[in-house]
Amino acid sequence: MRFYMRKDDCVKNANDRIYEQLTFAEAKNGVLLGLLTAVILGIANFIDYDKNPLWLFIYFVIAIISMGLGVLLCALSFVPNKKTLDKSPSPNLYFWGDIANFKNVDEYNKALSNVEDDFDHLEAQNIQVSRIIARKYCFFNYALHMFIAGVFPIHWIGIVVLGIRFLLRKKHRRI
């Protein structure tokens, strides 16, 4: 026996799951932001210019720069997206960016009463929030790579060597 869901129930169910993922993405970025900040502050407190050897000082600087970039990426993941979808109902009565443009409650209620089928709005909201989640995961992924590069700076050396090699090969082809 197969279970079939009505479109309305499917859209509502998807909306609930999407918001669970949004909460999870926010939490992951917040935890990584806190971890990166704590590690940067720990390294900064550990640096002793007189007692640490030069190689350790260089390692700490690379780690702080890498993790600082990670902090920046995590912070950028929290910048809100105010743009609605191009082909969504306008205004989208489920999107906070459009709701915020109403002047008062009466204007909002009037817009709500003019809607015959609100599932177009909810479907557009599901797509919108899914894009926000994808953006947050992308920033998280890059910030996590910056954390790893801060712990193992050899990755930066590999990136620089490969970049120089690529540029030299490209320059050689022009001649």
C-alpha atoms as one frame of an Amber mdcrd trajectory, in Angstrom:
protein
   0.000   0.000   0.000   1.429   3.372  -0.986   0.935   6.477   1.048  -0.011
   9.569  -0.903   0.084  13.032   0.557  -2.082  15.862  -0.640  -0.146  18.758
  -2.140  -1.221  21.059   0.702   0.041  18.632   3.335   3.256  18.041   1.417
   4.007  21.770   1.205   3.273  22.265   4.918   5.379  19.246   5.859   8.244
  20.518   3.701   7.938  23.934   5.350   8.291  22.403   8.808  11.349  20.397
   7.773  12.933  23.379   6.035  12.684  25.460   9.202  14.256  22.624  11.190
  17.182  22.711   8.744  17.387  26.502   9.022  17.655  26.214  12.807  20.331
  23.537  12.435  22.320  25.627   9.920  22.164  28.668  12.216  23.309  26.579
  15.178  26.232  25.055  13.247  27.453  28.462  12.120  27.060  29.858  15.630
  29.035  27.008  17.193  31.809  27.294  14.598  31.916  31.069  15.075  32.287
  30.597  18.826  34.933  27.892  18.389  36.977  29.975  15.958  36.785  33.024
  18.209  37.835  31.004  21.264  40.783  29.431  19.427  41.927  32.807  18.078
  41.781  34.346  21.556  43.581  31.319  23.013  46.370  31.569  20.454  46.646
  35.331  20.938  47.052  34.817  24.704  49.622  32.066  24.176  51.918  34.093
  21.908  55.017  35.262  23.753  57.347  37.171  21.471  60.369  36.639  23.704
  59.982  32.927  24.498  58.426  31.404  21.375  60.691  30.452  18.455  60.191
  32.210  15.137  58.650  29.174  13.433  55.992  28.931  16.149  55.247  32.645
  15.868  54.793  32.286  12.082  52.527  29.279  12.651  50.397  31.263  15.100
  50.091  34.195  12.682  48.987  31.894   9.854  46.514  30.197  12.187  45.052
  33.508  13.368  44.701  34.825   9.805  43.090  31.600   8.567  40.710  31.370
  11.477  39.983  35.093  11.219  38.816  34.480   7.670  36.669  31.664   9.048
  35.128  34.062  11.585  34.358  36.500   8.775  32.693  33.767   6.713  30.620
  32.576   9.671  29.561  36.145  10.403  28.542  36.645   6.757  26.268  33.614
   7.031  24.128  35.585   9.486  23.511  38.493   7.096  19.788  38.308   6.293
  18.478  37.903   2.770  15.812  40.533   2.122  15.203  39.777  -1.558  12.212
  37.681  -2.490  12.110  35.310  -5.447  11.647  36.783  -8.913   8.509  34.846
  -9.797   6.908  34.594  -6.366   3.598  36.203  -5.451   4.184  39.827  -4.653
   4.089  40.523  -1.808   4.806  37.074  -0.459   2.695  36.871   2.691   4.992
  34.254   4.247   8.289  36.065   3.638   9.387  38.348   6.449  11.072  40.771
   4.046   7.769  41.439   2.269   5.708  41.473   5.474   8.030  44.126   6.936
   7.081  46.474   4.076   3.459  46.749   5.235   2.727  50.087   6.911   0.267
  48.734   9.498  -1.861  45.756  10.519  -4.852  46.890   8.448  -2.786  46.893
   5.250  -1.472  43.423   6.078  -4.960  42.091   6.857  -6.251  43.520   3.570
  -3.502  41.706   1.667  -4.327  38.494   3.520  -8.033  38.765   2.713  -7.301
  39.223  -1.008  -5.459  35.904  -1.227  -7.493  32.977  -2.518  -4.812  30.280
  -2.374  -1.951  30.892   0.017   0.001  27.808  -1.042   1.691  29.737  -3.846
   3.069  32.002  -1.137   4.104  29.061   1.046   5.762  27.265  -1.875   7.734
  30.413  -2.719   8.692  30.719   0.946   9.936  27.126   0.988  12.188  27.831
  -1.987  13.376  31.122  -0.483  14.285  29.619   2.883  15.931  26.622   1.190
  18.197  29.026  -0.689  19.040  30.778   2.570  19.935  27.411   4.120  22.103
  26.471   1.125  23.930  29.811   1.475  24.503  29.205   5.196  25.890  25.714
   4.552  28.189  27.111   1.857  29.602  29.700   4.287  29.916  26.995   6.961
  31.836  24.756   4.566  34.330  27.491   3.664  34.716  28.575   7.304  35.388
  24.976   8.317  38.117  24.784   5.658  39.648  27.976   7.086  39.642  26.359
  10.538  41.414  23.292   9.153  43.899  25.509   7.290  44.554  27.313  10.575
  45.374  24.044  12.295  47.341  22.611   9.349  48.869  25.600   7.489  50.508
  23.265   4.989  47.265  23.545   3.020  47.996  27.219   2.381  51.454  26.369
   1.090  49.942  23.847  -1.307  47.386  26.382  -2.517  50.082  29.019  -3.125
  52.390  26.545  -4.927  49.570  25.299  -7.149  48.479  28.877  -7.857  52.003
  29.952  -8.855  52.432  26.841 -10.967  49.140  27.547 -12.724  50.125  31.184
 -13.391  53.573  30.201 -14.707  52.101  27.574 -16.990  49.566  30.091 -18.292
  52.312  32.736 -18.812  54.478  30.194 -20.663  51.619  29.385 -23.052  51.322
  33.014 -24.145  54.929  33.166 -25.386
